[in-house]
Amino acid sequence: GAVVSQHPSRVICKSGTSVKIECRSLDFQATTMFWYRQFPKKSLMLMATSNEGSKATYEQGVEKDKFLINHASLTLSTLTVTSAHPEDSSFYICSAQPGAGGASTDTQYFGPGTRLTVL
Amino acid sequence: AQSVTQPDIHITVSEGASLELRCNYSYGATPYLFWYVQSPGQGLQLLLKYFSGDTLVQGIKGFEAEFKRSQSSFNLRKPSVHWSDAAEYFCAVGANYGGSQGNLIFGKGTKLSVKP
């Protein structure tokens, strides 16, 4: 149990286009989802915290107009990289934290990540 | 400010040898502590976690970790390493909001290589 999926796993796009990444909790409801970015040989950096039905909370330095987050349901959060540029190329990982009554509510479950390459 | 330090960037051990990965944290209150493993190009898999109680916690794949408050450490250990353990290991600290976990702060990771 407690499986989180991400789609797509890899995406290559041209500079200036927008890319949407989906994060789904497959067997539990996630009241909170987190989006992380991982640079090569670096740790995960939290980008934003997303609560179902409300606006995401962005970390300092993360452009909210560039990285649009929508948490429309208890099982789905999306990250849209708008007007992507080569510097946005990275590995994006989401995690989901269950609400009460499901899987362990004190643990984040991570998706497999999405490799974004902007040409 | 909260922080996690993993002093070793890269460790190489022989298969069958014991392993210890170091993790030190800085946190003002009682933290939630985690170890995750990441295989190349993959997401993170939870190995084990510490919230309270017994300071020696057992995880999956034969890993264990010991919380030492006096040393602000949460080192990961395995008595006998297998070649499949080669991966990147991340220590993380989470806020303890009365039983609900906040966002995680990750260390920079330790890459483990295993020699045959």
Contacts between the chains, C-beta under 8 A, distances in Angstrom:
chain1	res1	chain2	res2	distance
A	4	B	43	7.7
A	6	B	43	7.5
A	34	B	103	5.9
A	34	B	104	7.6
A	42	B	108	6.6
A	42	B	109	7.9
A	43	B	90	6.7
A	43	B	106	4.5
A	43	B	107	6.1
A	43	B	108	4.4
A	43	B	109	5.7
A	44	B	44	7.7
A	44	B	90	7.1
A	44	B	104	7.8
A	44	B	106	4.7
A	45	B	106	8.0
A	46	B	103	5.2
A	46	B	104	7.2
A	46	B	105	7.8
A	49	B	103	5.7
A	91	B	41	8.0
A	93	B	43	5.6
A	93	B	44	7.0
A	95	B	44	7.8
A	95	B	104	7.9
A	97	B	101	6.6
A	105	B	99	8.0
A	105	B	100	6.9
A	105	B	101	7.9
A	106	B	32	6.9
A	106	B	49	7.8
A	106	B	51	6.4
A	106	B	99	6.7
A	106	B	100	7.0
A	106	B	101	5.0
A	107	B	34	7.9
A	107	B	46	6.4
A	107	B	49	6.4
A	107	B	101	7.0
A	108	B	94	7.9
A	108	B	101	6.9
A	108	B	104	6.4
A	109	B	46	7.5
A	110	B	36	7.3
A	110	B	43	4.4
A	110	B	44	4.1
A	110	B	45	7.4
A	110	B	46	7.8
A	111	B	43	5.2
A	112	B	42	5.7
A	112	B	43	4.0
A	113	B	41	7.3
A	113	B	42	6.7
A	113	B	43	4.8
A	115	B	41	7.0
